[in-house]
Every structure is written in structure tokens, then in C-alpha cells.
Amino acid sequence: METEWVEEEMRSLRLSDHRLTVRTKGVIEKLKQRPAVSLPEASGNWAATKAVYRLLGNPRVEEDAIRRAHYQATRERVAGKERILAIQDTTELNYTGKQVAESMGHLANKYTCGLLMHSVLAVSEQGVPLGLLHQQIWKRDLAEKGKVKERRKKTTSEKESQRWLDSLQATEE
């Protein structure tokens, strides 16, 4: 029954190679079983961990295709509902202190590095999460670090706040 959820959720996932699609669904299943642990812990052993990292690093595994499959499943869950709540928020993914942090953008202050993720979560009127409607992940340009006062000169489309409007438009679509 557990695997059925992944098959249903990722029903529309089509990667360039059927084997990659099957492998991706298997990784999602493993991560779903233990969502609060690291990839090595969820994988169970070094060989399985290495296989997951190879899969995630494969240029033919498109993160947008995985997201689109989830969005499609979410659209099917919300179809026919009289009202849903579309909750937006931006989350900081803080990688400060990790080896990869140097390749990331800056976060809230000059000592933190990572990514920003803006998500729109569909929720029923009863408060039941129905899935993501939209998600954007980006990094801030390190060259722009410390130029907070400059943002008043920018148009909305040049600011991070444009992400809220983009998400609203994507949700309405």
C-alpha cells in the first residue's frame, strides 16, 4: 500500500529513460518512509547512498519534471473542491558550515549561506494538506550582499517579492 502512494503521486512522471523514472520513484519511496533523516540514513548503506547521489546528479533527472508530476497530483486532489486555501511562504535552506555553502547565496545576514525556497501549499478548509501548487528555489547573488538600501530603487519585478506575485499567478493557473 505504501508504494501505491508513490505510484499514484508520480503517475504523470516521465523522465527521458523509463529506468530513471522507476529509480526516482524508488528513491521517493525510501525518503517518504524516513522523511526526517539524512539521505545516507534513509538509503541504509553506502552503495545505496551513492546510487541516490548519482541519480540526483544525473542531468536527465529533471527536478522540474518531478515537481510537475506532484503538481498534477495536487491539481487532481483539489479538483471539485469548493474552496481551498493556498498558503505561501519563503523558507531559508541554511547550509552554513557545509562544504557546499560557498557555492550558495547569502541568507538573512552576512554569516549565513544557502538557498531560498518559496512554496504554495494547498490546504482544505478542514486544514488537511493537499500538496504543493507551486515552488521556486533560488540563491541570492553574493555580489548583491549588503546592498539592502538599493532595493528601494528597483521595480517589483526585480525584487524577491516578485516571487509572491509569480506564485499567485501560478496558483490561479
C-alpha positions in Angstrom: 0.0 0.0 0.0 2.9 2.4 0.8 4.3 2.0 -2.7 0.9 2.7 -4.2 1.0 6.2 -2.9 4.3 7.0 -4.8 2.9 5.4 -7.9 -0.3 7.5 -7.7 1.5 10.7 -6.7 4.1 10.3 -9.5 1.7 8.8 -12.1 2.5 11.6 -14.6 6.3 11.5 -14.1 8.0 10.8 -17.4 11.8 11.1 -17.5 13.9 10.6 -20.6 14.6 7.0 -19.7 11.9 4.7 -18.1 14.6 3.2 -15.8 15.3 6.7 -14.4 11.6 7.2 -13.7 11.4 3.9 -11.9 14.6 4.6 -9.9 13.3 8.1 -9.0 10.0 6.7 -7.7 12.0 4.2 -5.6 14.1 7.0 -4.0 10.9 8.9 -3.3 9.5 5.8 -1.6 12.7 5.4 0.6 12.7 9.1 1.6 8.9 9.0 2.3 9.5 6.2 4.8 12.0 8.2 6.8 11.5 11.9 6.0 13.3 13.3 9.0 16.7 11.6 8.3 19.6 12.3 6.0 20.0 10.7 2.6 22.6 8.2 3.9 20.4 7.2 6.8 17.3 6.8 4.6 19.3 4.8 2.0 20.6 2.3 4.5 24.1 1.7 3.2 26.9 3.4 1.3 26.2 1.7 -2.0 22.5 2.8 -1.9 23.5 6.3 -0.8 26.0 6.6 -3.7 23.2 5.4 -6.1 20.9 8.1 -4.8 23.6 10.8 -5.3 24.3 9.5 -8.8 20.6 9.7 -9.6 20.2 13.2 -8.2 23.3 14.3 -10.1 22.1 12.8 -13.4 21.3 15.7 -15.8 18.5 13.6 -17.3 16.7 13.6 -13.9 14.9 16.9 -14.1 13.7 18.3 -10.8 11.0 20.3 -12.6 9.6 17.1 -14.1 9.3 15.6 -10.6 7.7 18.8 -9.3 5.3 18.9 -12.3 4.2 15.3 -11.5 3.4 16.3 -7.9 1.6 19.5 -9.0 -0.6 17.4 -11.3 -1.5 15.0 -8.5 -2.3 18.1 -6.3 -4.5 19.6 -9.0 -6.4 16.3 -9.2 -6.9 16.3 -5.4 -8.2 19.9 -5.3 -10.4 19.5 -8.4 -14.1 19.8 -7.5 -13.4 21.2 -4.0 -15.5 24.3 -3.4 -12.7 26.1 -1.7 -9.0 25.5 -0.9 -6.5 27.7 0.9 -3.3 28.4 -1.0 -0.7 29.2 1.7 2.5 30.9 0.5 5.8 31.2 2.4 9.5 31.5 1.9 11.9 29.2 3.7 15.6 29.6 4.1 17.6 26.4 3.5 20.7 27.1 5.6 23.8 25.3 4.5 26.2 27.4 6.6 29.2 25.3 7.7 28.7 22.7 5.0 31.2 22.3 2.1 28.6 23.3 -0.4 27.9 26.6 1.4 30.4 28.5 -0.6 28.5 27.8 -3.8 25.3 29.1 -2.3 23.9 32.6 -2.0 23.7 34.6 1.2 20.7 34.4 3.5 19.4 36.8 6.2 22.8 38.0 7.3 26.4 38.0 6.0 27.3 34.9 8.1 24.8 32.5 6.6 24.7 30.8 3.2 22.1 28.7 1.5 19.1 28.7 -0.8 15.6 30.3 -0.6 12.5 28.2 -1.4 9.1 29.8 -1.9 6.2 27.3 -1.8 2.5 27.4 -2.2 0.7 24.7 -0.3 -2.9 23.8 -1.0 -4.9 23.0 2.2 -8.5 22.0 2.5 -10.9 24.1 4.6 -10.5 21.5 7.3 -6.7 22.1 7.4 -5.7 18.9 5.5 -2.6 19.4 3.3 -3.4 18.6 -0.3 0.0 19.2 -1.9 2.1 21.8 -3.5 0.7 24.1 -6.1 3.9 25.9 -7.0 7.5 26.1 -5.7 10.6 28.2 -6.6 14.1 27.7 -5.4 16.8 30.3 -5.9 20.0 31.7 -4.4 20.8 35.3 -3.8 23.7 36.8 -5.8 26.7 37.2 -3.5 27.6 40.4 -5.4 24.3 41.9 -4.1 25.2 41.2 -0.5 25.0 44.2 1.7 23.0 46.3 -0.8 19.7 46.3 1.1 19.2 50.0 0.7 19.5 49.7 -3.1 16.3 47.6 -3.3 14.1 50.7 -3.0 15.3 51.8 -6.4 14.3 48.5 -8.0 11.0 47.7 -9.6 8.9 45.0 -8.1 9.8 42.6 -11.0 13.5 43.0 -10.0 12.9 42.1 -6.3 12.4 38.9 -4.4 8.9 40.0 -3.6 8.1 39.3 -7.3 8.2 35.6 -6.2 4.9 36.1 -4.3 3.2 37.5 -7.4 4.6 34.7 -9.6 3.3 32.2 -7.1 -0.1 33.8 -7.1 -0.3 33.7 -10.9 0.9 30.0 -11.0 -1.7 29.2 -8.4 -4.5 30.8 -10.3 -3.5 28.9 -13.5 
